[in-house]
Amino acid sequence: MLLKYRPRDKATNLFKMLLKYRPRDKAAKKERLLKRAQVENERRNR
């Protein structure tokens, strides 16, 4: 395991960084796509 080879503080920092790149859940993805579609729709209707 990773903790065997790295000091604990480095492993903690690594996992904190990896949280930023975690896949989004379905609800957050749906909300993000809806906002993006609304912006694109507003641009087209100008």
Residue pairs with C-beta under 8 A, 6 or more apart in sequence:
2 11
2 14
3 11
6 14
24 32
